[in-house]
C-alpha cells in the first residue's frame, strides 16, 4: 500500500539584482542575476521522489530537485539608426542587433543504485554508499565503482548480509550514506542573437530582413543525466545545437 502524506517541508532563499539601461545613443540592455537556494524533504507525490527509507523521511532533507543556485540573464538591443547617404551610409543604416545570453548553474539529481538493497520493494529510491577509492569488494560481492559524482571518489552498493563474524549480528547499513539529490548536472549557457536590417522604399514602404541564431556559440548544453550510480552524471539528453531562422517582413 502506498501512503501519501502532506507533512513535507521546504524553505527558499533568494537574492535578485537587476541592472537596466534605457535606450540612449542607440543602445539599451537589461542584466539580471539571481542567487537562490531551495531545500525540502520531498518535491512531489511521485514514486521516484519517495524516501529511500520509508521509516526515516527526515533523512531526505536536502537541496530541492529544482534548486538552481545561480542564474544570470543579459539582453540588449542595438539600433544603428540612419548613418547618412551613399552606399556605405545606406549599408550601415537601420541595423538591429539583439543578443540574449543566459548562464544557469546545474540542478541536483538523485543518485540511485537501481536495486532494492534495503528490501522496501522499490528499486528506484535506494542510494549507494560513497566510499574511498580502493575499498575492497563487500560480502555481497559488490565492487567499488569510481565516479566523479562521488564526494569520496567511488560508490558501492550496501550489502544486507554484512554481519559480525563472532555473534552473527547485523553490522551493515541497508541505506546508502549519500544524501538525496547529491549529484549536480552541468552548467548551461544559452546564447541567442537576432540580426535585422530595414530597407526603406519611399516614405511608407519598408522591407525588413531578420536572421535569428539560437545557441550562437553552438555549445553542448546537457538537458539531463544518468542517475544510476555506475554512470552518474553521464549525459542522456541535450538541448538543441546551433539553429538558424530567417524571415522577411514587408510593411506599408
DOGUKOL-823956 format. One record per residue (C-alpha): residue number from 1; residue in three letters; y, x, z. Coordinates in Angstrom, 2 decimals, padded with zeros to 5 digits, always signed. Each point is the difference from the previous one (the first is absolute). Example, Ala and Ser with C-alpha at 12.3 -4.5 7.8 and 13.67 -1.06 7.14 Angstrom:
! DOGUKOL-823956
+-----+-----+---------+---------+---------+
|   i |  aa |       Y |       X |       Z |
+-----+-----+---------+---------+---------+
|   1 | Ala | -004.50 | +012.30 | +007.80 |
|   2 | Ser | +003.44 | +001.37 | -000.66 |
+-----+-----+---------+---------+---------+
//
This chain:
! DOGUKOL-823956
+-----+-----+---------+---------+---------+
|   i |  aa |       Y |       X |       Z |
+-----+-----+---------+---------+---------+
|   1 | Unk | +000.00 | +000.00 | +000.00 |
|   2 | Unk | +003.43 | +001.36 | -000.98 |
|   3 | Unk | +002.74 | -000.66 | +002.56 |
|   4 | Unk | +003.71 | +000.25 | -000.87 |
|   5 | Unk | +002.55 | +000.41 | +002.77 |
|   6 | Unk | +003.80 | -000.27 | -000.12 |
|   7 | Unk | +000.67 | +002.62 | +002.66 |
|   8 | Unk | +000.87 | +002.90 | -002.28 |
|   9 | Unk | +003.20 | +001.91 | +000.69 |
|  10 | Unk | +002.37 | +002.03 | -002.14 |
|  11 | Unk | +003.29 | +001.85 | +000.23 |
|  12 | Unk | +002.40 | +001.15 | -002.71 |
|  13 | Unk | +002.89 | +002.47 | +000.17 |
|  14 | Unk | +002.28 | +000.93 | -002.89 |
|  15 | Unk | +003.25 | +001.65 | -000.99 |
|  16 | Unk | +001.75 | -000.68 | -003.30 |
|  17 | Unk | +002.90 | +001.98 | -001.48 |
|  18 | Unk | +001.86 | -001.03 | -003.17 |
|  19 | Unk | +002.53 | +001.97 | -002.03 |
|  20 | Unk | +001.87 | -001.86 | -002.73 |
|  21 | Unk | +002.60 | +001.00 | -002.59 |
|  22 | Unk | +001.57 | -002.77 | -002.06 |
|  23 | Unk | +000.86 | +000.33 | -003.66 |
|  24 | Unk | +002.80 | +002.53 | -000.52 |
|  25 | Unk | +000.36 | +002.63 | -002.68 |
|  26 | Unk | -002.92 | -001.61 | -001.88 |
|  27 | Unk | -002.53 | +000.50 | +002.83 |
|  28 | Unk | -001.52 | -001.85 | +002.96 |
|  29 | Unk | -003.10 | +000.53 | +002.15 |
|  30 | Unk | -001.89 | -001.32 | +003.01 |
|  31 | Unk | -002.17 | +002.19 | +002.22 |
|  32 | Unk | -002.20 | -001.52 | +002.71 |
|  33 | Unk | -002.27 | +001.73 | +002.52 |
|  34 | Unk | -002.32 | -001.78 | +002.44 |
|  35 | Unk | -001.99 | +001.56 | +002.83 |
|  36 | Unk | -002.50 | -002.39 | +001.53 |
|  37 | Unk | -003.07 | -000.06 | +002.19 |
|  38 | Unk | -002.35 | -002.99 | +000.32 |
|  39 | Unk | -002.73 | +000.02 | +002.66 |
|  40 | Unk | -002.58 | -002.71 | +000.65 |
|  41 | Unk | -003.59 | -000.59 | +001.02 |
|  42 | Unk | -000.85 | -002.39 | -002.84 |
|  43 | Unk | +001.70 | -000.73 | -003.30 |
|  44 | Unk | -001.72 | -003.11 | -001.30 |
|  45 | Unk | -003.04 | -002.24 | +000.41 |
|  46 | Unk | -002.21 | +001.96 | -002.37 |
|  47 | Unk | -003.45 | +001.45 | +000.59 |
|  48 | Unk | +001.03 | +003.47 | -001.16 |
|  49 | Unk | +002.74 | +000.02 | +002.62 |
|  50 | Unk | -002.15 | -001.12 | +002.93 |
|  51 | Unk | -000.52 | +002.39 | +002.94 |
|  52 | Unk | -002.46 | +002.87 | -000.08 |
|  53 | Unk | -001.26 | -001.15 | +003.40 |
|  54 | Unk | +000.31 | -003.77 | +000.49 |
|  55 | Unk | -000.03 | +000.50 | +003.78 |
|  56 | Unk | +002.94 | +002.45 | -000.11 |
|  57 | Unk | +002.70 | -001.36 | -002.33 |
|  58 | Unk | +002.56 | +001.88 | +002.10 |
|  59 | Unk | -001.25 | +003.24 | -001.59 |
|  60 | Unk | +001.28 | -001.22 | -003.39 |
|  61 | Unk | +003.69 | +000.48 | +000.82 |
|  62 | Unk | +001.36 | +002.38 | -002.63 |
|  63 | Unk | +002.31 | +000.22 | -003.01 |
|  64 | Unk | +000.01 | -003.24 | -001.97 |
|  65 | Unk | -001.63 | -000.19 | -003.41 |
|  66 | Unk | +003.46 | -000.63 | -001.50 |
|  67 | Unk | +001.76 | +002.71 | +002.05 |
|  68 | Unk | +002.27 | +002.05 | -002.25 |
|  69 | Unk | +001.96 | +002.66 | +001.85 |
|  70 | Unk | +002.54 | +000.98 | -002.66 |
|  71 | Unk | +001.48 | -001.75 | -003.04 |
|  72 | Unk | +002.97 | +001.15 | -002.06 |
|  73 | Unk | +001.42 | -001.89 | -002.98 |
|  74 | Unk | +002.84 | +001.16 | -002.26 |
|  75 | Unk | +001.44 | -002.09 | -002.81 |
|  76 | Unk | +003.05 | +000.71 | -002.11 |
|  77 | Unk | +001.86 | -001.03 | -003.13 |
|  78 | Unk | +002.06 | +002.25 | -002.27 |
|  79 | Unk | +002.08 | -001.50 | -002.81 |
|  80 | Unk | +001.73 | +002.38 | -002.39 |
|  81 | Unk | +002.56 | -002.56 | -001.19 |
|  82 | Unk | +002.10 | +000.58 | -003.13 |
|  83 | Unk | +000.19 | +003.71 | -000.85 |
|  84 | Unk | +002.39 | -000.27 | -002.93 |
|  85 | Unk | -000.25 | -000.26 | -003.77 |
|  86 | Unk | -001.82 | +002.11 | -002.56 |
|  87 | Unk | -003.68 | +000.77 | -000.25 |
|  88 | Unk | -000.31 | +001.85 | +003.32 |
|  89 | Unk | +002.13 | -002.54 | +001.84 |
|  90 | Unk | -002.05 | -002.88 | -001.40 |
|  91 | Unk | -003.30 | +001.75 | +000.80 |
|  92 | Unk | +000.89 | +000.71 | +003.65 |
|  93 | Unk | +001.65 | -003.38 | +000.67 |
|  94 | Unk | -001.56 | -003.04 | +001.69 |
|  95 | Unk | -003.11 | +001.66 | +001.44 |
|  96 | Unk | -001.65 | -001.26 | +003.17 |
|  97 | Unk | -002.41 | +002.08 | +002.07 |
|  98 | Unk | -001.61 | -001.68 | +003.03 |
|  99 | Unk | -002.64 | +001.80 | +002.13 |
| 100 | Unk | -002.09 | -001.43 | +002.85 |
| 101 | Unk | -001.80 | +002.58 | +002.15 |
| 102 | Unk | -002.31 | -000.95 | +002.86 |
| 103 | Unk | -001.81 | +002.30 | +002.43 |
| 104 | Unk | -002.47 | -001.53 | +002.47 |
| 105 | Unk | -002.26 | +001.68 | +002.52 |
| 106 | Unk | -003.69 | -000.86 | -000.05 |
| 107 | Unk | -001.43 | -002.94 | +001.89 |
| 108 | Unk | -002.98 | +000.25 | +002.40 |
| 109 | Unk | -003.58 | -000.89 | -000.83 |
| 110 | Unk | -003.06 | -000.45 | +002.17 |
| 111 | Unk | -002.73 | +002.65 | -000.33 |
| 112 | Unk | -003.47 | -001.55 | +000.28 |
| 113 | Unk | -003.61 | +001.16 | -000.14 |
| 114 | Unk | -001.47 | -002.89 | -002.00 |
| 115 | Unk | -002.86 | -000.20 | +002.52 |
| 116 | Unk | -000.67 | -002.13 | +003.07 |
| 117 | Unk | -000.20 | +002.84 | +002.50 |
| 118 | Unk | +001.03 | -002.05 | +003.07 |
| 119 | Unk | -002.41 | -002.85 | -000.85 |
| 120 | Unk | +002.56 | -002.83 | -000.18 |
| 121 | Unk | -001.32 | -001.31 | -003.34 |
| 122 | Unk | +003.00 | +001.32 | -001.96 |
| 123 | Unk | +000.07 | +002.94 | -002.40 |
| 124 | Unk | +003.69 | -000.26 | -000.85 |
| 125 | Unk | +001.63 | +000.78 | +003.36 |
| 126 | Unk | -001.83 | +003.00 | +001.46 |
| 127 | Unk | +001.92 | +003.27 | +000.00 |
| 128 | Unk | -001.35 | +003.57 | +000.12 |
| 129 | Unk | +000.48 | +002.75 | +002.55 |
| 130 | Unk | +002.58 | +002.68 | -000.74 |
| 131 | Unk | -001.82 | +003.27 | +000.70 |
| 132 | Unk | +000.79 | +003.70 | -000.57 |
| 133 | Unk | -001.31 | +001.74 | -003.06 |
| 134 | Unk | -003.36 | +001.58 | +000.73 |
| 135 | Unk | -001.19 | -002.77 | +002.33 |
| 136 | Unk | -003.81 | -000.14 | -000.33 |
| 137 | Unk | -001.95 | -002.98 | -001.30 |
| 138 | Unk | -000.57 | -002.56 | +002.77 |
| 139 | Unk | -003.23 | -001.58 | +001.18 |
| 140 | Unk | +000.18 | -002.66 | -002.73 |
| 141 | Unk | +000.17 | +002.64 | -002.71 |
| 142 | Unk | +003.65 | -000.73 | -000.76 |
| 143 | Unk | +001.71 | +003.16 | -001.30 |
| 144 | Unk | +003.68 | +000.83 | +000.26 |
| 145 | Unk | +002.13 | -000.84 | -003.03 |
| 146 | Unk | +003.12 | +002.16 | -000.59 |
| 147 | Unk | +003.05 | -002.15 | -000.65 |
| 148 | Unk | +003.76 | +000.50 | -000.23 |
| 149 | Unk | +000.39 | -003.46 | +001.53 |
| 150 | Unk | -001.60 | +001.17 | +003.26 |
| 151 | Unk | +002.37 | +001.35 | +002.68 |
| 152 | Unk | -002.68 | +002.54 | +000.99 |
| 153 | Unk | -001.20 | +000.89 | -003.50 |
| 154 | Unk | -003.20 | -002.04 | -000.28 |
| 155 | Unk | -001.67 | -003.37 | +000.66 |
| 156 | Unk | -003.41 | -000.93 | +001.34 |
| 157 | Unk | -001.70 | -003.37 | +000.52 |
| 158 | Unk | -000.74 | -000.81 | +003.65 |
| 159 | Unk | -003.66 | +000.05 | +000.95 |
| 160 | Unk | -001.38 | -002.95 | +002.03 |
| 161 | Unk | -003.11 | +001.91 | +001.09 |
| 162 | Unk | +001.71 | +002.95 | +001.67 |
| 163 | Unk | -001.48 | +000.12 | +003.51 |
| 164 | Unk | -000.31 | +002.21 | +003.04 |
| 165 | Unk | -003.15 | +002.15 | -000.44 |
| 166 | Unk | -000.70 | -000.21 | +003.78 |
| 167 | Unk | +000.15 | -003.70 | +000.82 |
| 168 | Unk | +000.40 | -001.54 | -003.46 |
| 169 | Unk | +003.32 | -001.66 | +000.89 |
| 170 | Unk | +002.42 | -000.74 | -002.84 |
| 171 | Unk | +002.67 | +002.67 | -000.50 |
| 172 | Unk | +001.33 | -000.71 | -003.48 |
| 173 | Unk | +002.98 | -002.14 | -000.92 |
| 174 | Unk | -000.74 | -002.75 | -002.50 |
| 175 | Unk | +003.67 | -000.38 | -000.93 |
| 176 | Unk | +001.83 | +002.59 | -002.08 |
| 177 | Unk | +002.66 | +001.96 | +001.87 |
| 178 | Unk | +002.73 | -000.23 | -002.65 |
| 179 | Unk | +002.57 | -002.75 | +000.32 |
| 180 | Unk | +000.53 | -002.94 | -002.29 |
| 181 | Unk | +002.02 | +000.74 | -003.16 |
| 182 | Unk | -000.06 | +003.74 | +000.63 |
| 183 | Unk | +000.03 | +000.86 | -003.72 |
| 184 | Unk | +003.26 | +000.18 | -001.97 |
| 185 | Unk | +000.36 | -000.73 | -003.71 |
| 186 | Unk | +002.08 | +002.42 | -002.15 |
| 187 | Unk | +003.75 | -000.41 | -000.44 |
| 188 | Unk | +001.29 | -001.86 | -003.06 |
| 189 | Unk | +003.02 | +000.78 | -002.16 |
| 190 | Unk | +001.15 | -002.51 | -002.61 |
| 191 | Unk | +002.69 | +000.93 | -002.53 |
| 192 | Unk | +001.22 | -002.68 | -002.41 |
| 193 | Unk | +002.84 | +000.47 | -002.49 |
| 194 | Unk | +001.97 | -002.23 | -002.37 |
| 195 | Unk | +001.98 | +001.32 | -002.97 |
| 196 | Unk | +002.17 | -002.45 | -001.91 |
| 197 | Unk | +002.46 | +000.42 | -002.88 |
| 198 | Unk | +002.43 | -002.71 | -001.17 |
| 199 | Unk | +001.34 | -000.04 | -003.56 |
| 200 | Unk | +002.89 | -002.34 | -000.71 |
| 201 | Unk | +000.50 | -001.78 | -003.30 |
| 202 | Unk | +003.53 | -001.35 | +000.03 |
| 203 | Unk | +001.52 | -001.90 | +002.89 |
| 204 | Unk | -002.88 | -002.30 | +000.96 |
| 205 | Unk | -003.32 | +001.30 | -001.28 |
| 206 | Unk | -001.89 | +002.86 | +001.63 |
| 207 | Unk | -003.52 | +001.43 | -000.11 |
| 208 | Unk | -001.58 | +001.55 | +003.09 |
| 209 | Unk | -003.03 | +002.28 | -000.20 |
| 210 | Unk | -002.00 | +000.38 | +003.21 |
| 211 | Unk | -002.69 | +002.52 | +000.95 |
| 212 | Unk | -001.76 | -000.31 | +003.36 |
| 213 | Unk | -002.24 | +002.79 | +001.29 |
| 214 | Unk | -002.28 | -000.75 | +002.95 |
| 215 | Unk | -001.40 | +002.93 | +002.01 |
| 216 | Unk | +002.41 | +002.29 | -001.85 |
| 217 | Unk | -001.49 | +003.24 | +001.39 |
| 218 | Unk | -003.54 | -001.30 | -000.66 |
| 219 | Unk | -001.15 | +000.66 | +003.56 |
| 220 | Unk | -003.53 | -000.87 | +001.06 |
| 221 | Unk | +000.58 | -002.55 | +002.78 |
| 222 | Unk | -003.05 | -000.99 | +002.01 |
| 223 | Unk | -000.32 | -003.74 | +000.59 |
| 224 | Unk | -003.10 | +000.07 | +002.22 |
| 225 | Unk | -002.59 | +002.42 | +001.37 |
| 226 | Unk | -003.63 | +000.07 | +001.04 |
| 227 | Unk | -000.47 | -000.96 | +003.66 |
| 228 | Unk | -003.60 | +001.29 | +000.31 |
| 229 | Unk | -000.06 | +003.06 | +002.27 |
| 230 | Unk | -001.86 | +002.18 | -002.53 |
| 231 | Unk | +002.78 | -000.47 | -002.57 |
| 232 | Unk | +002.89 | -001.09 | +002.23 |
| 233 | Unk | +003.33 | +000.24 | -001.77 |
| 234 | Unk | -001.39 | +000.42 | -003.51 |
| 235 | Unk | +002.05 | -002.11 | -002.47 |
| 236 | Unk | -001.67 | -003.16 | -001.26 |
| 237 | Unk | +002.98 | -001.64 | -001.72 |
| 238 | Unk | +003.33 | +001.14 | -001.43 |
| 239 | Unk | +003.27 | -001.55 | -001.07 |
| 240 | Unk | +000.95 | -000.01 | -003.69 |
| 241 | Unk | +000.87 | +003.26 | -001.78 |
| 242 | Unk | +003.24 | +000.38 | -001.98 |
| 243 | Unk | +000.80 | -003.10 | -002.05 |
| 244 | Unk | +002.73 | -000.78 | -002.54 |
| 245 | Unk | +001.63 | -003.32 | -000.80 |
| 246 | Unk | +002.51 | -000.52 | -002.81 |
| 247 | Unk | +002.25 | -002.93 | -000.80 |
| 248 | Unk | +002.95 | -001.14 | -002.12 |
| 249 | Unk | +002.56 | -002.60 | +000.99 |
| 250 | Unk | +002.56 | -001.50 | -002.38 |
| 251 | Unk | +003.01 | -001.76 | +001.52 |
| 252 | Unk | +002.77 | -001.93 | -001.71 |
+-----+-----+---------+---------+---------+
//
